[in-house]
């Protein structure tokens, strides 16, 4: 059977003879990307782009590697991280999505005081908003169809939250930005409609960072992208952001507790997966405890 689980934390029960920086009893989390270390990308430090990449707990044939929905998991030292003192296992299980959000920002970050938008206020979108709030005093605009998630976006740091179906969307963004529109938009869904929305919000020469990938292909407004010289920047996984997000979480600069909808025993896993799949109760993240 395929064992899932790519976001998690735990205690080391055994170590190999060559392990230097960890010992039995240490509280740890891990980066789910397993990289080879020897391909051209790894040699440049681009571990998330490794030619031989595997991902713990991801079942697609390209990356398949059993994960941590198991009694024990075997994880390499080089992708392990010590948990800072005071950081709970539940919070540490959020380090992976927080790292994904941080990596997206690392590829195109706002300038001081710059206005920015995030399309999609699911878990990753909300984490992008939380991290952006630590970086810019400008307006952060959340674009999200779901009313509850718009409210959540405002609660956790967004200045404005707008339904993309609102016919006045462009006018509202134009007003918020004093007629300039946006130089930078993050897209955290990964489908034609939200990506088109993101592209419509950037000004000439602007950048759209693509984080979401719900659909493998999209309809792209090519003429708008080409004639306005828009940069589309894909963002893949995490590459070195774990220490920063763990420190921010431990220092309470990045609070993830309000994004954990429920903690439940692992034995109830199927029930909660079904509820997430069926979009019951507007759940963001359910943490399962073994």
PASEBA-1860 file (N, C-alpha, C; in nm, 3 decimals):
! residues 290
1> XXXXXXXX> 0.082/-0.119/0.000/0.000/0.000/0.000/0.086/0.126/0.000 ~ 0.034/0.233/-0.056/0.103/0.361/-0.056/0.076/0.429/0.077 ~ 0.183/0.463/0.147/0.168/0.530/0.275/0.182/0.680/0.255 ~ 0.077/0.755/0.290/0.076/0.899/0.268/0.147/0.971/0.382 ~ 0.144/1.103/0.375/0.198/1.185/0.482/0.326/1.255/0.441 ~ 0.314/1.384/0.401/0.435/1.459/0.364/0.453/1.585/0.448 ~ 0.366/1.605/0.547/0.378/1.718/0.639/0.368/1.660/0.779 ~ 0.475/1.668/0.856/0.467/1.605/0.987/0.586/1.635/1.075
9> XXXXXXXX> 0.584/1.575/1.193/0.690/1.593/1.292/0.687/1.472/1.383 ~ 0.793/1.455/1.462/0.797/1.340/1.551/0.925/1.335/1.631 ~ 0.949/1.220/1.691/1.065/1.198/1.779/1.153/1.090/1.718 ~ 1.284/1.111/1.720/1.377/1.011/1.666/1.386/0.893/1.762 ~ 1.364/0.774/1.706/1.369/0.651/1.784/1.500/0.575/1.765 ~ 1.561/0.591/1.647/1.688/0.525/1.618/1.769/0.612/1.523 ~ 1.902/0.604/1.532/1.987/0.675/1.437/2.091/0.579/1.379 ~ 2.131/0.607/1.255/2.236/0.529/1.191/2.373/0.566/1.246
17> XXXXXXXX> 2.471/0.483/1.218/2.604/0.501/1.276/2.675/0.627/1.226 ~ 2.636/0.678/1.108/2.703/0.795/1.052/2.629/0.927/1.081 ~ 2.517/0.917/1.151/2.440/1.039/1.181/2.514/1.121/1.286 ~ 2.535/1.251/1.254/2.618/1.336/1.341/2.538/1.438/1.422 ~ 2.430/1.488/1.366/2.364/1.605/1.426/2.232/1.576/1.496 ~ 2.194/1.449/1.501/2.068/1.412/1.565/2.091/1.291/1.654 ~ 2.009/1.282/1.759/2.021/1.168/1.851/1.881/1.118/1.888 ~ 1.875/1.000/1.944/1.748/0.942/1.988/1.682/1.039/2.088
25> XXXXXXXX> 1.553/1.061/2.068/1.478/1.151/2.156/1.462/1.291/2.103 ~ 1.538/1.328/1.999/1.526/1.462/1.941/1.389/1.481/1.877 ~ 1.332/1.600/1.893/1.207/1.639/1.828/1.242/1.700/1.693 ~ 1.183/1.647/1.586/1.223/1.690/1.451/1.104/1.705/1.358 ~ 1.129/1.779/1.250/1.042/1.778/1.134/1.131/1.759/1.012 ~ 1.073/1.757/0.893/1.152/1.723/0.775/1.099/1.796/0.652 ~ 1.190/1.819/0.560/1.153/1.866/0.426/1.119/1.742/0.345 ~ 1.001/1.741/0.285/0.955/1.620/0.216/1.029/1.591/0.086
33> XXXXXXXX> 1.108/1.688/0.036/1.183/1.667/-0.088/1.310/1.588/-0.060 ~ 1.322/1.473/-0.124/1.445/1.393/-0.115/1.523/1.417/-0.245 ~ 1.644/1.468/-0.233/1.723/1.503/-0.352/1.848/1.418/-0.359 ~ 1.903/1.405/-0.481/2.016/1.313/-0.500/2.149/1.373/-0.459 ~ 2.164/1.504/-0.475/2.288/1.570/-0.438/2.395/1.572/-0.545 ~ 2.371/1.501/-0.655/2.478/1.489/-0.756/2.439/1.534/-0.896 ~ 2.310/1.561/-0.921/2.268/1.605/-1.055/2.307/1.752/-1.076 ~ 2.300/1.803/-1.200/2.340/1.943/-1.223/2.264/2.044/-1.139
41> XXXXXXXX> 2.135/2.017/-1.111/2.057/2.112/-1.031/2.100/2.109/-0.885 ~ 2.119/1.990/-0.831/2.166/1.979/-0.692/2.301/2.047/-0.675 ~ 2.388/2.034/-0.775/2.521/2.095/-0.766/2.513/2.248/-0.764 ~ 2.401/2.303/-0.813/2.379/2.448/-0.805/2.302/2.488/-0.679 ~ 2.269/2.389/-0.597/2.190/2.417/-0.477/2.041/2.424/-0.502 ~ 1.998/2.385/-0.622/1.855/2.389/-0.657/1.794/2.251/-0.628 ~ 1.791/2.217/-0.499/1.750/2.082/-0.460/1.605/2.051/-0.496 ~ 1.520/2.154/-0.497/1.378/2.132/-0.531/1.360/2.097/-0.679
49> XXXXXXXX> 1.463/2.121/-0.760/1.456/2.089/-0.903/1.539/1.965/-0.938 ~ 1.580/1.891/-0.838/1.663/1.770/-0.856/1.606/1.678/-0.964 ~ 1.693/1.631/-1.052/1.650/1.541/-1.160/1.599/1.408/-1.107 ~ 1.642/1.370/-0.988/1.603/1.241/-0.930/1.516/1.259/-0.806 ~ 1.443/1.367/-0.804/1.364/1.405/-0.687/1.259/1.302/-0.651 ~ 1.250/1.273/-0.520/1.140/1.195/-0.464/1.074/1.281/-0.357 ~ 0.946/1.255/-0.330/0.877/1.335/-0.229/0.808/1.242/-0.130 ~ 0.848/1.251/-0.005/0.789/1.169/0.100/0.638/1.186/0.103
57> XXXXXXXX> 0.566/1.075/0.098/0.421/1.080/0.113/0.346/1.127/-0.009 ~ 0.414/1.132/-0.125/0.347/1.172/-0.249/0.341/1.050/-0.341 ~ 0.222/1.023/-0.393/0.199/0.894/-0.458/0.215/0.894/-0.610 ~ 0.226/1.014/-0.674/0.236/1.012/-0.820/0.365/0.942/-0.861 ~ 0.365/0.879/-0.978/0.476/0.793/-1.020/0.608/0.868/-1.029 ~ 0.603/0.998/-1.061/0.727/1.075/-1.075/0.804/1.086/-0.944 ~ 0.730/1.101/-0.833/0.796/1.134/-0.706/0.773/1.031/-0.597 ~ 0.709/0.920/-0.628/0.656/0.829/-0.526/0.756/0.788/-0.419
65> XXXXXXXX> 0.721/0.814/-0.296/0.799/0.772/-0.180/0.703/0.759/-0.063 ~ 0.704/0.643/0.004/0.614/0.626/0.119/0.641/0.732/0.224 ~ 0.533/0.777/0.290/0.543/0.888/0.384/0.528/0.847/0.529 ~ 0.467/0.934/0.609/0.471/0.916/0.754/0.337/0.877/0.815 ~ 0.244/0.830/0.735/0.124/0.770/0.793/0.159/0.625/0.828 ~ 0.252/0.611/0.918/0.304/0.480/0.954/0.360/0.488/1.095 ~ 0.387/0.373/1.155/0.440/0.374/1.292/0.580/0.433/1.295 ~ 0.660/0.401/1.192/0.796/0.454/1.181/0.820/0.500/1.038
73> XXXXXXXX> 0.907/0.598/1.023/0.949/0.642/0.890/1.101/0.655/0.890 ~ 1.162/0.616/0.779/1.307/0.625/0.763/1.336/0.751/0.682 ~ 1.403/0.848/0.746/1.425/0.979/0.683/1.572/1.016/0.693 ~ 1.627/1.064/0.581/1.768/1.101/0.577/1.797/1.221/0.666 ~ 1.918/1.220/0.725/1.959/1.329/0.813/1.954/1.465/0.743 ~ 1.991/1.469/0.616/2.006/1.599/0.549/1.873/1.671/0.525 ~ 1.761/1.602/0.537/1.632/1.672/0.523/1.560/1.688/0.656 ~ 1.629/1.655/0.767/1.570/1.669/0.901/1.605/1.805/0.962
81> XXXXXXXX> 1.516/1.855/1.047/1.539/1.981/1.116/1.494/1.966/1.261 ~ 1.577/2.017/1.353/1.540/2.019/1.494/1.422/2.114/1.516 ~ 1.330/2.076/1.603/1.222/2.167/1.640/1.274/2.265/1.744 ~ 1.251/2.395/1.722/1.289/2.493/1.824/1.212/2.466/1.954 ~ 1.273/2.502/2.065/1.209/2.483/2.195/1.077/2.559/2.198 ~ 0.975/2.495/2.248/0.846/2.561/2.262/0.754/2.545/2.142 ~ 0.809/2.493/2.032/0.724/2.472/1.913/0.660/2.334/1.921 ~ 0.528/2.329/1.911/0.457/2.202/1.925/0.471/2.117/1.799
89> XXXXXXXX> 0.447/1.988/1.815/0.447/1.898/1.699/0.341/1.940/1.598 ~ 0.225/1.986/1.649/0.116/2.027/1.559/0.158/2.147/1.475 ~ 0.221/2.246/1.539/0.269/2.362/1.463/0.376/2.320/1.363 ~ 0.465/2.231/1.406/0.574/2.188/1.319/0.523/2.116/1.195 ~ 0.406/2.053/1.205/0.347/1.987/1.089/0.305/2.089/0.983 ~ 0.302/2.217/1.020/0.267/2.324/0.926/0.391/2.386/0.861 ~ 0.509/2.339/0.899/0.632/2.396/0.843/0.641/2.372/0.693 ~ 0.591/2.258/0.646/0.601/2.229/0.503/0.518/2.327/0.420
97> XXXXXXXX> 0.388/2.345/0.445/0.314/2.446/0.367/0.367/2.588/0.389 ~ 0.414/2.618/0.510/0.472/2.751/0.534/0.599/2.768/0.450 ~ 0.676/2.661/0.436/0.796/2.664/0.352/0.762/2.684/0.206 ~ 0.654/2.622/0.160/0.607/2.642/0.021/0.573/2.789/-0.003 ~ 0.502/2.849/0.093/0.466/2.990/0.082/0.591/3.078/0.084 ~ 0.685/3.046/0.173/0.808/3.125/0.184/0.892/3.114/0.057 ~ 0.895/2.995/-0.004/0.973/2.977/-0.128/0.914/3.062/-0.240 ~ 0.781/3.065/-0.248/0.717/3.148/-0.352/0.757/3.294/-0.337
105> XXXXXXXX> 0.759/3.342/-0.213/0.796/3.481/-0.188/0.944/3.505/-0.219 ~ 1.028/3.403/-0.195/1.172/3.419/-0.221/1.201/3.442/-0.369 ~ 1.112/3.395/-0.455/1.133/3.406/-0.600/1.093/3.543/-0.654 ~ 1.008/3.613/-0.580/0.967/3.750/-0.617/0.904/3.811/-0.493 ~ 0.978/3.900/-0.429/0.932/3.957/-0.302/0.892/4.103/-0.320 ~ 0.796/4.149/-0.240/0.755/4.289/-0.251/0.861/4.383/-0.197 ~ 0.865/4.502/-0.251/0.950/4.607/-0.196/0.881/4.665/-0.072 ~ 0.957/4.739/0.007/0.898/4.802/0.126/0.779/4.889/0.087
113> XXXXXXXX> 0.667/4.866/0.153/0.550/4.950/0.128/0.474/4.919/0.001 ~ 0.516/4.815/-0.072/0.451/4.785/-0.200/0.318/4.713/-0.180 ~ 0.218/4.750/-0.260/0.089/4.679/-0.260/0.106/4.546/-0.334 ~ 0.034/4.444/-0.288/0.047/4.311/-0.346/-0.086/4.238/-0.331 ~ -0.113/4.143/-0.421/-0.235/4.064/-0.411/-0.204/3.915/-0.406 ~ -0.293/3.841/-0.341/-0.284/3.695/-0.336/-0.417/3.641/-0.385 ~ -0.414/3.564/-0.494/-0.534/3.505/-0.550/-0.547/3.363/-0.494 ~ -0.654/3.339/-0.419/-0.675/3.210/-0.355/-0.638/3.217/-0.208
121> XXXXXXXX> -0.736/3.203/-0.119/-0.710/3.210/0.025/-0.735/3.076/0.092 ~ -0.683/2.970/0.028/-0.674/2.841/0.095/-0.554/2.844/0.188 ~ -0.507/2.727/0.229/-0.398/2.721/0.327/-0.272/2.793/0.277 ~ -0.227/2.762/0.155/-0.104/2.823/0.105/-0.123/2.973/0.086 ~ -0.235/3.014/0.029/-0.262/3.156/0.009/-0.262/3.232/0.140 ~ -0.323/3.175/0.244/-0.326/3.241/0.374/-0.187/3.250/0.435 ~ -0.106/3.147/0.416/0.031/3.150/0.465/0.115/3.254/0.390 ~ 0.090/3.269/0.259/0.157/3.374/0.183/0.119/3.511/0.241
129> XXXXXXXX> -0.010/3.530/0.270/-0.056/3.657/0.328/0.012/3.683/0.463 ~ 0.017/3.581/0.549/0.080/3.597/0.679/0.227/3.637/0.666 ~ 0.299/3.573/0.573/0.441/3.604/0.554/0.458/3.743/0.492 ~ 0.373/3.777/0.395/0.380/3.911/0.335/0.358/4.020/0.439 ~ 0.270/3.990/0.536/0.240/4.091/0.638/0.363/4.126/0.720 ~ 0.458/4.033/0.730/0.582/4.062/0.803/0.681/4.141/0.718 ~ 0.651/4.159/0.588/0.747/4.215/0.494/0.710/4.351/0.437 ~ 0.582/4.380/0.425/0.542/4.505/0.361/0.432/4.573/0.439
137> XXXXXXXX> 0.440/4.705/0.445/0.334/4.785/0.505/0.232/4.828/0.402 ~ 0.251/4.785/0.276/0.156/4.817/0.171/0.027/4.739/0.185 ~ -0.066/4.766/0.096/-0.193/4.693/0.097/-0.171/4.549/0.052 ~ -0.230/4.456/0.127/-0.235/4.315/0.085/-0.380/4.286/0.050 ~ -0.402/4.248/-0.076/-0.538/4.225/-0.127/-0.557/4.076/-0.149 ~ -0.654/4.018/-0.081/-0.689/3.877/-0.100/-0.803/3.867/-0.201 ~ -0.788/3.779/-0.297/-0.893/3.755/-0.397/-0.941/3.611/-0.378 ~ -1.065/3.594/-0.338/-1.114/3.462/-0.300/-1.266/3.455/-0.315
145> XXXXXXXX> -1.316/3.344/-0.373/-1.460/3.329/-0.394/-1.536/3.299/-0.265 ~ -1.475/3.220/-0.176/-1.544/3.173/-0.056/-1.549/3.283/0.051 ~ -1.670/3.313/0.097/-1.688/3.424/0.192/-1.614/3.399/0.323 ~ -1.620/3.276/0.375/-1.552/3.246/0.502/-1.402/3.265/0.489 ~ -1.349/3.226/0.375/-1.203/3.241/0.357/-1.165/3.387/0.335 ~ -1.253/3.466/0.276/-1.227/3.611/0.268/-1.220/3.670/0.408 ~ -1.313/3.629/0.495/-1.311/3.676/0.634/-1.182/3.635/0.703 ~ -1.141/3.511/0.679/-1.017/3.461/0.740/-0.898/3.542/0.692
153> XXXXXXXX> -0.894/3.572/0.564/-0.784/3.650/0.508/-0.772/3.785/0.578 ~ -0.886/3.850/0.602/-0.886/3.979/0.671/-0.841/3.964/0.816 ~ -0.882/3.854/0.880/-0.844/3.829/1.019/-0.693/3.813/1.035 ~ -0.628/3.750/0.936/-0.487/3.714/0.953/-0.391/3.812/0.886 ~ -0.443/3.926/0.834/-0.348/4.026/0.787/-0.377/4.096/0.657 ~ -0.471/4.044/0.576/-0.504/4.113/0.451/-0.577/4.243/0.483 ~ -0.554/4.344/0.400/-0.622/4.474/0.417/-0.756/4.477/0.344 ~ -0.766/4.401/0.235/-0.888/4.395/0.155/-0.909/4.251/0.113
161> XXXXXXXX> -1.033/4.210/0.099/-1.067/4.076/0.049/-1.183/4.090/-0.048 ~ -1.161/4.048/-0.172/-1.258/4.074/-0.279/-1.293/3.943/-0.349 ~ -1.420/3.927/-0.383/-1.466/3.812/-0.461/-1.426/3.835/-0.607 ~ -1.354/3.740/-0.669/-1.310/3.761/-0.807/-1.428/3.771/-0.905 ~ -1.545/3.726/-0.864/-1.664/3.735/-0.951/-1.728/3.873/-0.946 ~ -1.680/3.959/-0.858/-1.732/4.095/-0.846/-1.696/4.172/-0.973 ~ -1.797/4.224/-1.041/-1.774/4.294/-1.168/-1.688/4.420/-1.149 ~ -1.680/4.468/-1.025/-1.601/4.589/-0.998/-1.460/4.556/-0.946
169> XXXXXXXX> -1.418/4.431/-0.960/-1.287/4.389/-0.907/-1.174/4.480/-0.954 ~ -1.162/4.498/-1.084/-1.051/4.578/-1.137/-1.057/4.722/-1.088 ~ -1.178/4.776/-1.083/-1.195/4.913/-1.035/-1.156/4.925/-0.887 ~ -1.192/4.824/-0.809/-1.156/4.827/-0.667/-1.005/4.822/-0.648 ~ -0.939/4.733/-0.722/-0.792/4.722/-0.711/-0.726/4.851/-0.761 ~ -0.781/4.907/-0.866/-0.726/5.033/-0.920/-0.738/5.143/-0.814 ~ -0.850/5.145/-0.744/-0.871/5.246/-0.640/-0.776/5.226/-0.523 ~ -0.762/5.101/-0.479/-0.674/5.070/-0.366/-0.529/5.108/-0.397
177> XXXXXXXX> -0.489/5.090/-0.523/-0.350/5.114/-0.563/-0.329/5.252/-0.625 ~ -0.423/5.342/-0.604/-0.414/5.479/-0.659/-0.393/5.478/-0.811 ~ -0.462/5.388/-0.876/-0.461/5.383/-1.022/-0.345/5.309/-1.084 ~ -0.254/5.257/-1.002/-0.132/5.196/-1.056/-0.144/5.046/-1.083 ~ -0.245/4.980/-1.029/-0.257/4.834/-1.029/-0.135/4.775/-0.956 ~ -0.102/4.650/-0.980/-0.003/4.581/-0.897/0.120/4.538/-0.976 ~ 0.233/4.546/-0.910/0.356/4.497/-0.973/0.376/4.349/-0.947 ~ 0.308/4.296/-0.844/0.333/4.159/-0.800/0.203/4.095/-0.749
185> XXXXXXXX> 0.172/3.977/-0.803/0.054/3.900/-0.759/0.096/3.755/-0.742 ~ 0.052/3.693/-0.633/0.076/3.550/-0.609/-0.054/3.475/-0.638 ~ -0.044/3.365/-0.712/-0.162/3.286/-0.747/-0.148/3.150/-0.678 ~ -0.244/3.118/-0.590/-0.231/2.999/-0.506/-0.345/2.900/-0.527 ~ -0.398/2.895/-0.649/-0.501/2.796/-0.682/-0.449/2.703/-0.791 ~ -0.425/2.759/-0.909/-0.369/2.679/-1.017/-0.473/2.632/-1.116 ~ -0.562/2.722/-1.158/-0.664/2.691/-1.258/-0.680/2.814/-1.348 ~ -0.745/2.795/-1.463/-0.752/2.902/-1.563/-0.810/3.032/-1.508
193> XXXXXXXX> -0.925/3.023/-1.441/-0.993/3.145/-1.398/-0.910/3.227/-1.298 ~ -0.860/3.166/-1.188/-0.780/3.248/-1.095/-0.648/3.297/-1.155 ~ -0.587/3.221/-1.244/-0.463/3.267/-1.307/-0.493/3.385/-1.399 ~ -0.603/3.377/-1.471/-0.643/3.489/-1.555/-0.673/3.614/-1.470 ~ -0.736/3.593/-1.355/-0.760/3.704/-1.263/-0.629/3.766/-1.219 ~ -0.533/3.682/-1.181/-0.403/3.732/-1.136/-0.336/3.815/-1.245 ~ -0.340/3.765/-1.369/-0.276/3.836/-1.481/-0.344/3.970/-1.506 ~ -0.476/3.975/-1.485/-0.550/4.099/-1.509/-0.518/4.208/-1.407
201> XXXXXXXX> -0.462/4.169/-1.292/-0.437/4.265/-1.184/-0.298/4.327/-1.191 ~ -0.206/4.265/-1.266/-0.071/4.321/-1.271/-0.061/4.428/-1.378 ~ 0.022/4.527/-1.350/0.046/4.632/-1.448/0.154/4.586/-1.546 ~ 0.180/4.667/-1.647/0.283/4.635/-1.746/0.416/4.607/-1.676 ~ 0.482/4.499/-1.719/0.611/4.464/-1.660/0.601/4.394/-1.527 ~ 0.479/4.365/-1.482/0.459/4.302/-1.351/0.487/4.153/-1.352 ~ 0.481/4.095/-1.232/0.513/3.953/-1.213/0.396/3.881/-1.147 ~ 0.362/3.763/-1.200/0.267/3.673/-1.136/0.343/3.548/-1.093
209> XXXXXXXX> 0.344/3.521/-0.963/0.409/3.401/-0.911/0.304/3.291/-0.902 ~ 0.328/3.182/-0.973/0.232/3.071/-0.980/0.272/2.963/-0.880 ~ 0.191/2.950/-0.774/0.218/2.854/-0.668/0.124/2.734/-0.678 ~ -0.002/2.761/-0.712/-0.103/2.655/-0.719/-0.089/2.570/-0.844 ~ -0.128/2.443/-0.835/-0.129/2.358/-0.955/-0.239/2.253/-0.949 ~ -0.361/2.303/-0.926/-0.476/2.214/-0.920/-0.501/2.147/-1.056 ~ -0.481/2.223/-1.163/-0.502/2.168/-1.297/-0.369/2.167/-1.374 ~ -0.342/2.061/-1.451/-0.213/2.053/-1.520/-0.198/2.151/-1.636
217> XXXXXXXX> -0.308/2.189/-1.699/-0.301/2.286/-1.809/-0.406/2.394/-1.788 ~ -0.381/2.511/-1.845/-0.475/2.623/-1.831/-0.491/2.696/-1.964 ~ -0.595/2.778/-1.974/-0.610/2.874/-2.084/-0.535/3.000/-2.044 ~ -0.439/3.038/-2.124/-0.354/3.153/-2.092/-0.385/3.271/-2.184 ~ -0.407/3.391/-2.128/-0.430/3.509/-2.211/-0.296/3.558/-2.269 ~ -0.248/3.487/-2.369/-0.112/3.507/-2.419/-0.087/3.650/-2.464 ~ -0.183/3.709/-2.537/-0.160/3.843/-2.589/-0.139/3.944/-2.477 ~ -0.218/3.930/-2.371/-0.206/4.019/-2.256/-0.068/4.003/-2.191
225> XXXXXXXX> -0.022/3.880/-2.180/0.108/3.854/-2.118/0.221/3.910/-2.204 ~ 0.215/3.884/-2.334/0.323/3.924/-2.425/0.327/4.076/-2.443 ~ 0.213/4.136/-2.476/0.214/4.278/-2.510/0.236/4.368/-2.388 ~ 0.210/4.314/-2.268/0.235/4.392/-2.147/0.364/4.347/-2.076 ~ 0.435/4.254/-2.137/0.564/4.204/-2.087/0.553/4.156/-1.943 ~ 0.456/4.068/-1.919/0.433/4.013/-1.786/0.527/3.895/-1.763 ~ 0.582/3.888/-1.644/0.667/3.774/-1.608/0.583/3.672/-1.531 ~ 0.580/3.548/-1.577/0.514/3.438/-1.506/0.622/3.354/-1.440
233> XXXXXXXX> 0.621/3.349/-1.308/0.725/3.280/-1.232/0.666/3.160/-1.160 ~ 0.702/3.039/-1.205/0.658/2.919/-1.135/0.734/2.902/-1.004 ~ 0.668/2.841/-0.905/0.732/2.816/-0.776/0.711/2.670/-0.738 ~ 0.821/2.597/-0.720/0.814/2.454/-0.690/0.864/2.424/-0.550 ~ 0.777/2.373/-0.467/0.812/2.318/-0.336/0.891/2.415/-0.250 ~ 1.001/2.369/-0.194/1.079/2.441/-0.092/1.226/2.422/-0.125 ~ 1.306/2.524/-0.099/1.450/2.507/-0.117/1.526/2.591/-0.015 ~ 1.534/2.540/0.107/1.613/2.607/0.209/1.535/2.699/0.302
241> XXXXXXXX> 1.401/2.701/0.290/1.322/2.794/0.371/1.284/2.740/0.510 ~ 1.309/2.610/0.535/1.267/2.550/0.662/1.322/2.621/0.785 ~ 1.454/2.645/0.795/1.504/2.712/0.917/1.436/2.845/0.944 ~ 1.413/2.923/0.840/1.351/3.055/0.858/1.209/3.042/0.910 ~ 1.129/2.954/0.848/0.988/2.944/0.892/0.979/2.882/1.032 ~ 1.066/2.787/1.064/1.064/2.728/1.199/1.098/2.834/1.303 ~ 1.197/2.918/1.274/1.234/3.025/1.367/1.119/3.126/1.381 ~ 1.059/3.163/1.267/0.948/3.258/1.272/0.830/3.202/1.352
249> XXXXXXXX> 0.805/3.072/1.336/0.696/3.009/1.410/0.729/3.005/1.560 ~ 0.852/2.969/1.594/0.892/2.961/1.735/0.890/3.099/1.800 ~ 0.928/3.202/1.724/0.931/3.340/1.776/0.793/3.407/1.774 ~ 0.692/3.333/1.726/0.554/3.384/1.716/0.541/3.501/1.618 ~ 0.638/3.514/1.529/0.626/3.611/1.420/0.529/3.555/1.315 ~ 0.534/3.423/1.299/0.440/3.353/1.210/0.357/3.259/1.296 ~ 0.231/3.295/1.317/0.140/3.212/1.396/0.060/3.123/1.302 ~ 0.074/2.993/1.318/0.000/2.901/1.231/-0.116/2.833/1.304
257> XXXXXXXX> -0.128/2.859/1.434/-0.229/2.786/1.512/-0.371/2.816/1.464 ~ -0.393/2.939/1.413/-0.528/2.975/1.368/-0.562/2.917/1.231 ~ -0.468/2.844/1.171/-0.496/2.778/1.043/-0.519/2.628/1.061 ~ -0.498/2.579/1.183/-0.526/2.438/1.213/-0.672/2.426/1.253 ~ -0.753/2.368/1.165/-0.897/2.360/1.187/-0.933/2.257/1.293 ~ -0.852/2.151/1.301/-0.889/2.039/1.387/-0.767/1.951/1.411 ~ -0.751/1.902/1.532/-0.658/1.792/1.555/-0.742/1.669/1.590 ~ -0.704/1.556/1.534/-0.784/1.434/1.551/-0.690/1.314/1.555
265> XXXXXXXX> -0.734/1.203/1.615/-0.649/1.083/1.615/-0.631/1.026/1.475 ~ -0.514/0.970/1.449/-0.485/0.911/1.318/-0.588/0.806/1.279 ~ -0.645/0.738/1.378/-0.746/0.634/1.350/-0.870/0.692/1.283 ~ -0.892/0.825/1.297/-1.006/0.891/1.232/-0.968/0.952/1.098 ~ -0.850/0.918/1.048/-0.797/0.980/0.927/-0.891/0.976/0.809 ~ -0.950/0.860/0.782/-1.037/0.848/0.664/-1.157/0.942/0.675 ~ -1.214/0.952/0.793/-1.328/1.041/0.816/-1.292/1.185/0.780 ~ -1.175/1.231/0.825/-1.136/1.370/0.802/-1.094/1.393/0.658
273> XXXXXXXX> -1.033/1.293/0.595/-1.003/1.306/0.452/-1.131/1.321/0.372 ~ -1.232/1.243/0.408/-1.361/1.253/0.339/-1.421/1.392/0.357 ~ -1.414/1.444/0.478/-1.470/1.577/0.506/-1.395/1.686/0.429 ~ -1.263/1.672/0.422/-1.184/1.768/0.344/-1.219/1.760/0.196 ~ -1.228/1.636/0.146/-1.257/1.615/0.004/-1.395/1.670/-0.032 ~ -1.490/1.652/0.058/-1.628/1.698/0.034/-1.650/1.843/0.075 ~ -1.541/1.911/0.118/-1.547/2.053/0.156/-1.651/2.078/0.266 ~ -1.651/1.989/0.365/-1.744/2.005/0.478/-1.682/2.095/0.584
281> XXXXXXXX> -1.755/2.198/0.624/-1.713/2.279/0.738/-1.598/2.374/0.712 ~ -1.567/2.401/0.586/-1.460/2.495/0.551/-1.331/2.466/0.628 ~ -1.285/2.343/0.622/-1.162/2.302/0.690/-1.041/2.348/0.611 ~ -0.942/2.400/0.683/-0.816/2.440/0.618/-0.711/2.331/0.634 ~ -0.682/2.294/0.759/-0.582/2.192/0.785/-0.626/2.108/0.904 ~ -0.626/1.977/0.884/-0.654/1.883/0.992/-0.523/1.813/1.026 ~ -0.482/1.818/1.153/-0.359/1.752/1.196/-0.399/1.622/1.266 ~ -0.343/1.512/1.217/-0.372/1.380/1.274/-0.262/1.341/1.372
289> XX> -0.304/1.296/1.490/-0.211/1.260/1.598/-0.206/1.108/1.614 ~ -0.090/1.044/1.599/-0.085/0.898/1.613/-0.104/0.855/1.758
END
